[in-house]
Amino acid sequence: MSTHDAHGSGGYHEEGSYLSGPPGMISKIWQWASTVDHKKIGVMYLVSVLAMFFLGGMAAMAVRYELLDPVRTVITQMEVDGVMTEVISTTGDRLTPIAKLIGADSANQAYNRLFTLHGAVMVFMFIVPSIPASLGNFFLPIMLGAKDVAFPRLNLLSWYIYVVGSLFGVLSIIMGGVDTGWTFYTPYSTTTDADHIRVVFMVLAAFILGFSSILTGLNFIVTVHKLRAPGMGWFDMPLFIWGLYATSIIQVLATPVIGITLFLLIFERVMHIGIFDPSMGGDPVLYQHFFWFYSHPVVYVMILPGMGIISELLAVHSRKHIFGYRAIAFSSLGIAAVSFLVWGHHIFTAMGELAAILFSGLTFLVAIPTAIKMFNWIATLYKGSIAINTPMLYALIFLFTFSIGGLTGLPLATLSTDLHLHDSYYVVAHFHYVMMGGTVMAFMGGIHHWWPKMFGKMYNEWGGMLGGILVFIGFNLTFFTQFMLGTQGMPRRYANYVDEFQSLHVLSTYGSWILLIGFLVHLATFIHSLIAGEKAPANPWGGLSLEWETQSPPIEHNFHHEPVLTHGPYDFETVVPPHCDPKDYPLPENPSAH
């Protein structure tokens, strides 16, 4: 892809970047609050989802610290008049100070509220919007050669809806939180807590957040269809766009189902009309079908954009044409299609034998398009000129951790083994290897890859590599031990456990601390970059897609002139990257045709 600029290959108008603004704090705040620039909205989403990541992560640290010992530790500690006081309960049933602080009836209920907080925040407020709403919003129009998304004002509205939904969730937490689990399973979610307003607020938060997801998906679909640069066909788009496109289809089609389901749950809770509660003539299994009909496709809302990022990272940082472009593109659509057919594997124990057999068989279909991606990514690395840097490190971490996540899903899709592993720590480990080992690792790789373009500053490479190594070690120490816990019979969602599980729980908790240190190293690296980082060149990695033809950071309207397509996004063997010295990127004498 190439742009024809009247000022030459490296020339720009004297126009400020999208980060420049009017003088005065009030004017700048208003400019950002009222902006319809997709880049600023992407940055606001990035800050918002990272804040939710921090909140959910702190809840996870509290949960892991609690599990250091079979008896309670974390929820028996609180600060009184500046002095940290610790009261140890040997039974787990004594009402502890922190339990009183959050309005729990018992220490176990306080623990339940902690892991519900972790799950609800991480799923609905962080991981679902993380890549599409932040990196997707920022780069989808630029990679298509467009000035903005199709509906800029709708884009801003989606961010405000996200903020409102998150505030309802945070308000529920401040009021004491809920102990229903992040799935809000009935009838417990319709009967628990005398002060039911907290449950209503948390469910309402997820309901509101769904509208933000739908609007974002709709915006992306129309943008991809209508605003591609001249000459850009469907198979000239970067694979990150294909991942976002498949994601958007799922968001638009599946999210209304969870919206209706959560609305019915609130209606039943407030009006006491039997829909899911069997004591009032309802059916709790109906809720499970409705919930997972959305929540399994939303797993691919989480992972498909991450898969798109990995395609970009592996191609750019190995300077090699992506292997099997069309296969990877169609596999994204294939995953989106199959995702609507396999929700039943979450509830094997709640359905008949025939239905369970059918859902088990359908679940294995997901392995086909996923395996296509994995083999093509590995083939892309073969004989590539691999750069050892932070984005490539995270791409390689993704290949390792996501492979474990995918392969450990096969026993859960098999009826005979799932009955034994169901509701054990094996499920917790598998879920985190897919979601965190997949989506979050790709998200971190994408942030490091596009950070210079977004903010015009380079980061310290050694800091990025150190953070990535610590995250990798901490993540695997935290969650691989949980596979062993699950196969040995440790059930999930229990604060107290028998003594023989303690050594593995201790290792898992120590791993979570290493993981936290790794993320703090990344935070320090990014802050240092913003304050004292070197100015980023327009194309620091030698990429060929359109975002690397803009200046760093981009101007408000992205391009000075309408970009015109002249080559593909992965033609590294035949094209010198824009704004790069040809001496640094020599082409082979007999480049292979692609």
N, C-alpha and C positions, 0 to 999 in steps of 0.2 A: 504494500500500500504506500502511496506517496502523495504528497501535497505539492501543488504548484504554487510557489510563493513569489510574488513580484520582487521581493527583496533578496532572492537567491536562496540557496539551500540552508543557510544558517541565519538569515536576517529576520528581524522582527520589527514590527512597529514599536514605538515607544508607548506601550500600553501596559498599565499595571496588571499584576496578577489578580486572581479572584480574591486573594487574601487582603489586598489593599482596600482601604475604605476611607470614609470621611474622618476628619479630626474630631476628638471628643468621645468620651466613653459612652455617653447616652446615645449619640448618633450611631456608633458602631454596634451597640447592642440592638438598636432598632433595625439597623440594616440587616443583621443576621436574623432577627426574629421575623422579619417580613420578607426575607429573600425568597425568590423562586429559582435561584441558581442551584442546579442539581449537585454541584460540587460542595457548596456550603451546607446543603441539606444532608449530603453524605457525611460530612465532617460532624455535623450535629448528631446524626445517628450514631456515628462512631463513638463520640464522647458518651452518649446516653447508654449504649449497649455495654461499653466498658465499665461504666459506673454500676450497671446491673451485674456484670461479671464479678466485680469486686464484692458486691453485697452477697451474691450467691456463693462466692468462694469463701467468704468469712463464715457463712453458715456451714459450709463443708468442713472448714478447719475445726469448728466447734464440735461437729459430729465425730470427726476422726479423733479429736482429743478425748472426747468422752469414751471412745472405744479402746483407748489405751489399756484400760483395766476393766475387769468384769464388774467392778462396783463403780459408782458414779464419781466423776471428778469435775468436769467442766461446769455442769449445771448446779454444782454446789458452791461455786465461787462467785463472789460479787464484791464490788468496792463500796465500803461503808465509811463515809467521812474521810475519804482519801486513803483508807487502809484496806488492803486486800484481805478478805476473810475467807477461809476455806472450811467447809463443814462436810465431812465425808459420811455418806450414807452407805451402809453395808448391805442393805436390802434392795435399794433402788425404788422403794415405795414411799419413803419419807418425803414429806413436802419440804423442798429445799428453798433457799432464798431466791435463787434465780427463777424457780418455778412460781413462787409468789409474785415476783417482779413482772412476769409475763402473763399472770392470771391463770396459770395451769392448776389443775386439781391434784396433780401428782408429778413426781419427777419423770416418770415414764411419758406422761403427756407432754411435758416440756421438751423431751427428746424428740417426740413425734412432730412437734411444731418446728423444731430445728430442721429436720430432714425434709419436711413439707416446704418450708421456706426455701431451702436449697433447690429442691426439684422444681417448684413452680417458677422461681425467679430464673433459674438457668434455662428452662425449656421455653417458657412463654416470653420472657423479657430479654433474654440474651441470645440463645443459640438459634432460634427461629429467624429473628431479624438480623442477626450478626453480619453475615456476608452480603445477602441481597440488599439490605437497606443501607449499609455503609459503603463497602467497596463497590457493590453493584450500582448504587445510585451515582457514585462518583465517576465510575469508568465506563459503564454501559454506553452512554451517549457518545463519549469521546472515542471509544473503540469502534463505534458505528460511523463516526465522522459527522455526528449531529451536534447542534448547538445546545440542545437540552433534551429532556424527555418529552414525550408527546403532550403531557398535561402537567406543566410546571406547578400550577396552583394546587392541583390535586396532590402533587408530590409533597408540597409543604403541609397540606392538610393531613396527610398520612403521618407525618412526623408529630404533629400536635396530637393526633389521636393516640399515637404510641405513648407520648408523654402522659396524657390523661389516664390511659389504661395502667401505666406503670405506677402513677400516683395512687390509684385505687389499691393496687397491690401493696405498695409501701404503707399506705394508711392502715390496711388490714394488719400488717406486721407490727406497726406502732401500737395498735390497739391490743396486741397480744398474740396475733397470728392464729393459724388454724392447724389442726392435726389430722386432716383428712387424707394426707398424701397428695402428690401433685396431680393424680388422676381424678380426684374428687369422686371416688366410687360411692355409689348409692348402695344401701340406704344410709350408710354412716354419714355421708355428707349432708343428708337432709334431716338428720336427727341430732347430730353432735352439737355440743355447746349450748348452754342456756341463752347466752348472748349471741344469737346467730348472725348478727350483722357483720361480724368478721368474715364468716364463710361467704356471705353474700358479696361482700366487697372483693374478696379474692377471686371468686368465680366471675364477678362482673369485670374484674381486671382482664382476665383471659378473654372474656366476651368482647370487650372493647378493642383489645389488641388484635383480634381477628379482623376487624375492619381495616386497620392499618395494613395488615398483610394482604388483604384483597386488593386494596387500592394500589399498593406497590406492584403486585403481580399484573394487574390490568394495565398499568402505565408501561411496564416493561414489554408486555406483549405487543401493544400498539406501537411502541417506539421501534421495536425490532422489525415489525412489518412495514412501517411507513417512513422511517427516517434514516435508512441506510444510505451511505455515501454513494454518489454515482459510480456505477460499475461494480458495486459490491453485491454479489449474489449470495444465496444462502450458504454456499460452501466456500465463501471467501471470509466468513465471519470467524473471529477467534473462538476457540472452544469454550472460553469463559462465558461468552455470550450464549452459546448453546446450553450450557449448564443453567444459566439464569433463565433462559426461555423455558426449558423444561420445568424448572422450579415454579415459574410464574403460572404455568398451566395448572399445576397441583394447587397452588395457593388460591386460584380463582374457583376451582371446582370443588375442593375439599373443605376449605375453611368455612363456607356457609353451614356445613353439617355440624361442626362443633359449635358454631354460633347458636344454632337452633337448639342443640342439645343442652348447652349451658343455660340458655334462656329458660328452657323447660325445667331445669334443675332449680333455678332461682324461683320460678313460678310455683313449683311444688313446695319449696321450702317456705316461701312467704304465705302462699294461699292455702297450703295443706290439701292440695288436690292430688290424688294418687296417679302418678305417671310411672315412677320408678320404684317407689316404696311399696313392698309387698303387703305391709300392714294396712295400706289404703287401697289395695287392689292393683298396684303397679307391678312392674317387672324389672328388677335390677339388672338382669342380663341384657335387656333391651338397651339400657344405658351403656353397657360395655360395648355392644355392637356399634352404637352411634359414636361413642368416644373413639374407638380404635379405627373406625372407618375413616376418621380424620387423622388420628394420631399416628397411624402407620404411614400413610402418605407423607405426613409432615416430617417423618424421619428423613425422607429424601429431599424435602425442602431444606433440611439442615445440611445434608451431605452433597447434593448435586452441585451447588455453587462451589463447594470445596473441591470437588473433583475437577471442575472447570479451572480453578486456580492452579491445581497440580499440573494440568496439561500445559498451562502457560509457563510455569516455573521450570518444568523439565525440558521443554523445547528451548526456551530462551537461555537458560543457564547451562545447557549442554550444546548450544549452538547447532541444533540438528532439527531437520524437518520432523514434525510429529509423525510417528508411525501410525498408519491407519486412521487418518483424519475422519473419514466418513463413518467408519465403524464406531469411533468414539462419539461422534455427534449423534448417530442414530441410537447408540446404546443409552444416551441420556434420555431420549424420548421413550425408549423401551423400558427403562427403569420407572419413568413417570407413569407409564401405562400399567405395568405390573403392580405398582404400589397400591392401586385401588382394588386389587383382587386378593390380598393376602392378610387382611386385618385379623382374620380369625385365629391366626397362630398365637395371638396374645391371650386367648381365652380357651385353649384346648380343654381345660378342666371344667369349663362351663357349657360345653356343647356335646351333642351326640357323636357317636363313633363315625358315622358316615361323613358328617360335616367336617370333623377333625381330620379324617383321611384326605378329603378333598383340599382343605386349606394347607395341609402339610405338603401335598404334592405341588400346589401352586407356589408355595413359599420357595421351593428349590429353583423356580424359574428366575428369581431375582439374581441368582448366582451367575447366570449366563451373561447378561450385559455388564455386570460388575467385573467378571473375569476378563471380558473383552478389554475393558479399560486397563486392568492391571497388566495384562500381557503386552498391550500396546505401549504403556508407559515404560515398562522394562525394556522393550525393544527400542524405544526412542533413546534410552541411555546407551545402548550398545554402540560402541565406537564413536560416541559423542565427545566433544571437547568440553568436558565437565568442569565447571567453575566451582571451587570450594568456597562457598560463602553462605551467609545465613539463610537466604531463600532456598538454596539448594539443600541445605541441611534439613530444613523443615519438610521439603518435598521427600527426601529420603526417609525421614522419620515417619511421614504419612504412609509411605509404602509398607513400612515395617508394621506399624501399629494397626493400620486399617486392615492389613492382611490377617492379623491375629483376630481382629474384631469380626471380620467376615467369616473366617473358618470356624471360629467358636460359635457362630450362629447356627451351624449345621446341626449340632446336637439338640438345639432348641427347636429346630424345625422338624425333628424326628420324634414321633409320638412316644416311642418307648423310652427315650432318654429325657425328653422334656418333662415327663411326669415326675421324674426324680429331681431334676434341676430346677423346676418351677419354684419361684419365690425363694430361691436361695441366693447367696452372694455370687454365684456363677452368673446369674442374670445381670446383677449390678456391674460385674467386671465386663461382661460382653457389651452392655449398653455403653459404658464409658469408653471402651476401646473403639467403638464405632463413632460415638458422638464427639468425645474429646480427642481420642486418637486419630479421628478422621477430620471432623469439621474444625475443631479448635486448632489443630496442627496446621491445616491448610489456611485457616484464617491468619495465624501468626506468620506463616510463610508469605501470604499475600500482603500483609501490612508491611513486612520488611522489603518485599519486592517493589511495592508502589509507594513507599514512604517518601523517597526523594522526589517523585513526581507530585505527590499530594502537597508537600510542604516546602519543597525547594531546598531541603537540607539533607546532607548525608549523615548517617549515623556511624558510630564507632563499630567497625566490623568485629573486633575482638569481643566487645561487649555483647553483640548479637550472638556470636558463636557460643560464648560462655553461657548466656541465658538459655540458648537452645539445648545445649548439652545437659544442663541442670534440669530443664523441663523434661527431657527424654528419660533421664535416670529416675527422676522423681515420679514421673507418670507410671513407668513400668513397675517400679517398686511398690507404688500405691495399689495398682489394680491387678497386676499379675498374681499377687498373693491372694487376691479375692477369688480367683478361679479355684485355687486350692481350698480356700475356706468353703466355697460352694459345693465342691465335689465331696468334701468331708461332712457336709450336712448343716453348715451354719446358715440359718434362715436370715433373710434381709429384714430390715425395719425392726430389729430388736436391739435395745440398749444394753441389756444384760445377757451374758453368755457363759457357757461352762469354761473351766480353766484351760482345757486343752487347746482352745482356739486363741489364747492370748498372744502367743509368740507371733503368729501370723498377723494379728491385728496390730501389734506393736510395729512390725515391719511396714505395714500399710500406712500407719500414722506417720512414721519417720519419713516415708516416701512423700507424703503430702506436704511435709515441711520443706523438703528439698524442692518440690514442685513450686511451692510458694516463693522460695528464694529465687528460683529461675525467673518467675514472672516479675518479681521485684527488680531483678537485674535488667530485664527488658524495659521496665518502666523508667529506671534511671537512665538507660541508654537513650530512650526516646526524649526524655526531658533534656538531657545534655545536648542531643541533636538540635532541638528547637532553640536552645539558648546559645550554643557555641559551635554547632555543626558547620562543616564546610558547605559552601554553596554547591548545590547539586547541578551537574550538567543536564542537558535536555534528555540524554539517552545514556545513563550510566551503565546499563547492562547490555547494550547492543540489541535491543528488541526491534521487531519489524512491524508490530501492530500500531494503529494510528495514535495511541496515547503517547508514543515515544517521538512523534513528530511535532508535538506541542512543546512550548517552553515549560520550564519547571520553576514554580508551579504554573499551571495553565492560566491564560487570560480568561476573562469572564465568559466570553462566547466561544471558548476553546480554540478556535482556529481563526487566523486572520483572513483566510480565503477558504472557500468550500474545497475540502479535500477530494481528490480524484484517485480512484484505485488504479494502481499500476502493477502490483504484485501481491502475493498472498502473505498471511501473517507469519508463516513459518518457512519462507524460502531462503534460508540462511546460506544454502550452497550456491545461490545465484545472485544475491543482492547484498550490497554493503549497507549496513544499518544507517538510517538517517542521523545526521549530526555526529557521525563518528569518523575517525581518521581511517581511510582505506588501508593504511599500513598496519593498523591494529587488527583488521578483519580481512586478511587476504582470502580471495576466493580460490577454490581448487582449480587446477588447469582444465580438468575435464569433469565439471560438476554433473552429478547424476540428475536426471530429469525427474520431476515430481509433478 
